[in-house]
Amino acid sequence: MSINGPKVRILICDDHTLFCEGIKAILRDQPALEIIGETRDGRQAVELVKELKPDVLLMDVSMPDMTGFDATRRIREFDQTVKVLILTMHEEEELVARCLEAGASGYIIKDAPASELVYAIETVQKGERYLSPVVLKKVVAGYVKNSQRPRTSYDRLSMREREVLKLLAEGLSVKEIATRLNLSVKTVDVHKYNLMRKIDVHDRAELIKYAIQKKLIAV
């Protein structure tokens, strides 16, 4: 990566402190890159993108409060310039497709070598798409080109229903969720009823199992 011209401004969003420290150590050795901030959850990442206006956002998928793909979708509603590079341990094709459809520019696996991470940042910064070789093999051309795929139960949820689902799975009560999202208890109850009907679950245990399967929460 050339060191001529302005540095590429990087924002890191990952809830694993030791991993973040490792990423920062790698990127500090790159004179063309500048780390401008970091956060531990998706909701704060959305706010920091508004405040700091990074060039590239490195973001995990499974995080507290808001998932990486939901945060990406929210960011895309107000900023089409920042490049979101998903950095995760998950290789599932459905998850890759969901992130790309949300507007991510790239998807890289956490055990990739440092040189691959730097190359991925350079690639997405140029406006190109980057996928780790290990996931590229699992993604058919139709997914990459945003072609039709069967809608999953999660796809049918609204953004607010996804937020409520994640918080319920994390153990928050309806009242606590109402406070967190600045909604009325009645409104959260309606979202809870609707989302459980859409994903066809009938109690909290099933809901938690569903959230784990969809990588919304970590075990």
N, C-alpha and C positions, 0 to 999 in steps of 0.2 A: 504494500500500500504506500502510495507516495506521501511524503511529508510536506509537499508544497501545497500552499493554500490553507484555508481554515481547517481546523481539526474536526473530525466526526464526533459529535457530542452524544454520549451514551448514557441512557438511564437504565438501571438494573432493577428488576422486580422479581424477587425470589424470597421465600420465607425460611430458607435454610442458611443460617449465618455463616457456617464454615464454607459452604459452597460459594456464597457471595464473596467471601474473602479470597478464595482461590481465583474466581473470575476477575476480581479487581487486580490481583497480582499479575495475572496474564496480560490484561489490557494496559496496565501502567507501563509495561515494557514496549508498548507500541506508540511511537512518537506522533503518529497521525490520529490517535484516538484520545478522547478526553472523557473521563467519567464525571458527570455533572450531578449525579444523585442516585439514591437507591431507596427502595421501599420493600415492605414485607407482605403487602396485600394488594389485590387487584383494584379495589376501590380507590386507594390512595394513589395508585399508579395513574389512574384516569385524571385525578386532580393535578398530579405532578406534571403530566404531559401538558396540561393547560398552562401551568405556571412556568415550567422550564423550557418547553418547546425543544425536546431533543431531536436529533436526526434519526437515531435508532433506539428502540426500546427492546431490551432483552427481557423476556417474560416467561415465567414458569406457567404451567397449566393449573396444577392443584395448589391453591392458595386459600388462606382465610378470607372470608367475607365476599369475595367475588372471584370467579375462576378466570384463568388467563384468556379463554376464548370469549367470555362475556365482557371482560374488560376491553379486549380488542374491538369487539363490536361497538361498545360504547364510545371508544376513542374515535372510531371511524365515522361516527355521527357528527363530529365537530372538527376533525383533523384528518385530511387525506394525504398529508405530506410525511408524517413520521412513519418510519419503517418498523414494523413489529416483527421481531425474530423470536419465535417460540423456542425456548431452551428447556427441555424436559427429559425425563427418563422413559416416557411412554412411547411405544412404537405402533400402537393400534391404528389401522387404516381409517376407521371411523373418526377417531380423535384428530388425526392429521387433516382429514377432509373438513371437519367442523372448524378447525382453526383457520384453514385457508378460506373457507366460505365466510368466516367472520371478518376477514380482511388482513390476515397475517401475510407478511412477505416471505417468510421462511420458517423452517422447522428443523431444529438440530437436536441431536441426542446428547445428553449430558456427559456421556463417556467418550465423546469425540476428542481427538487431540487438540491442543491449543492452536495449532496452525489451521485446523479446519474452522474453528470458531472465528478466527481473524478473517479468513477467506469468506466465510458466510456473511460477516458484517460488511465487508467490502462489496460483496455481491448485491445484497439487498439495498445498500446505500446507493448503488448505481441504478436502482429501479428494476433489478432483475429478481427472479424468484430463486430461493435456495432450499433444497431438501437434502438432508443427510442421505448418503447412499443406502443406508440400512432401511430407511423408510421409503425412499424413492421406488424401490422394488415392489413395495406393497401398495403403492398408489397408482391406480390405472389412469390413463389419459383423461377419461371422462371426469374423474374427480378433480384433477388439476385444472381443467377448463371449466369447472363449475357446471358440469352437465347434470342432468336429472339423476337423482338417486332416491331410493325409497325414504320417505320422511319417517324419522323415528319418533317415539313418544316425546323425547326431549325437544325435538324440533318444533313440536306443536305448542310448547309452553311459551308464554310471553316473557319478556325480559324480567318483569316484576315477579312473575311466578317462579322463574329460575332462582331469583334472589331469595325468595321465601323458602323454596325447596332446600337450598343449600344451608340456610340458617336453621331450619327445622332439623335437618340431618346432623348439624353440629351440636344439637341439643338445646337450642334456645326455645323458650316458650313463646306463645303467640304474643303475649304482652311485651316480652323483651324484643321481639322482632318489630313490633309496632313502634317501640321507642327508637330502635336502631335505624329504621327506615323512615321515621317521621310520618307514620300512618296511624289511622285509628285501628283499634283492636278488631272492630267489625270488618274493616277492609282487609286486614290480614287473614281473618277467618274465611272470607270469601275467596281470597287467593289460594289459601290452603285447600279448601274444598275443591276448587276448580282444578288445581294441579294434581291432586290425588286422583281425581276422576280421569284426567287425561292420561296419566301414566299407569292407571289401574292398580293403585296400591290402596290398602285399607287400614293400615296402622303405621305407627312410627318405626317399628322394626323393619317392615317391608320398605318403608321410605329410605331408611338408612342403608339397607342392602342395595337399593336402586342407586343411591347416590355414590356408593363405593364402586359399583359396576361401571358407572358413567364417569368415574374419576373426578367427581365433584368434591369429594373429601378424601383424605388419606387415612388409611388404617394404621 
